[in-house]
Amino acid sequence: MTQWRLLHGHILVGELSEYDCDQPFFLARFTPGPGWESVRALFEAWAAFHGPDPDGSKFVALVKPLQDLGLTLAQVDGRQPPLELFKNCIVRINGAEARLRY
């Protein structure tokens, strides 16, 4: 399975190691990196969100700050160019677990 680095510029936010698939998502284990604390609250708020959101406004309010950071997801082996979060992929992190769609 693929291993990824979640980056904020050149700062490592964390690493994701895929271990299974739950279509349309890949399941991964998340290991925080040095940049995790700067984005942790944003990912935790999104992970805690459940319930109705008919017009999508709650989702946008939670995800927009993450999107504005310009985070990228790069394969550890470098076989493909980095993916931009919320443009080429989605990563949802909840504790040590992550769901990835690309």
C-alpha positions in Angstrom: 0.0 0.0 0.0 1.0 3.6 -0.6 2.7 5.8 2.0 2.1 9.6 2.0 3.5 12.8 3.5 1.1 15.6 4.4 2.9 18.8 4.0 2.4 22.5 4.7 5.0 24.0 2.4 8.1 22.0 3.4 6.9 21.3 6.9 5.8 17.7 7.6 2.3 17.7 9.1 2.2 13.9 9.2 2.5 10.6 7.4 -0.2 8.4 6.2 0.2 4.7 5.6 -2.6 3.1 3.6 -3.7 -0.3 5.0 -7.2 -1.0 3.4 -9.9 0.4 1.2 -13.5 1.3 1.9 -14.6 2.6 -1.4 -14.4 5.4 -2.4 -11.8 6.0 0.4 -8.4 4.5 1.2 -7.9 3.9 4.9 -4.6 4.9 6.5 -2.8 5.1 9.7 -1.8 8.7 10.6 1.4 9.6 12.4 1.8 13.3 13.4 4.8 15.2 12.3 6.4 18.5 13.5 3.7 20.6 11.8 0.7 18.8 13.2 0.0 21.1 16.1 -0.5 24.1 13.8 -3.4 22.3 12.0 -4.6 19.9 14.6 -7.6 21.9 15.8 -8.9 22.4 12.2 -8.8 18.6 11.4 -10.3 17.8 14.8 -13.2 20.2 14.2 -13.9 18.6 10.9 -13.6 15.1 12.3 -16.2 16.0 15.0 -18.7 17.3 12.5 -21.8 15.1 12.1 -25.4 15.7 11.4 -27.5 17.5 8.8 -26.0 20.3 6.7 -28.6 20.8 3.9 -26.9 23.7 2.2 -23.3 22.6 2.9 -22.5 25.8 4.8 -21.3 24.0 7.9 -19.0 21.8 5.8 -17.6 24.9 4.0 -17.0 26.7 7.3 -15.0 23.7 8.6 -13.0 22.9 5.4 -12.3 26.4 4.0 -9.6 27.2 6.6 -7.9 23.9 5.8 -8.2 24.6 2.0 -6.6 28.0 2.5 -3.5 26.5 4.0 -2.5 25.0 0.7 -1.6 21.6 2.2 -0.2 18.9 -0.2 0.0 15.2 -0.1 3.1 13.6 -1.6 3.9 10.0 -2.1 7.0 8.9 0.0 8.4 7.2 -3.1 7.9 10.3 -5.2 6.4 8.4 -8.1 3.7 11.0 -8.7 3.6 14.8 -8.3 2.2 16.0 -5.0 -1.6 16.4 -4.7 -3.3 19.6 -3.5 -5.8 19.0 -0.7 -9.4 19.8 -1.7 -8.3 20.1 -5.3 -6.9 16.7 -6.2 -7.6 14.8 -3.0 -9.4 14.8 0.4 -7.9 13.7 3.7 -9.9 13.4 6.8 -7.9 12.7 10.0 -9.5 11.5 13.2 -6.9 10.6 15.8 -4.5 7.9 14.4 -6.9 7.1 11.5 -7.2 8.9 8.2 -9.5 8.5 5.2 -8.0 9.5 1.9 -9.7 9.9 -1.5 -7.8 10.8 -4.6 
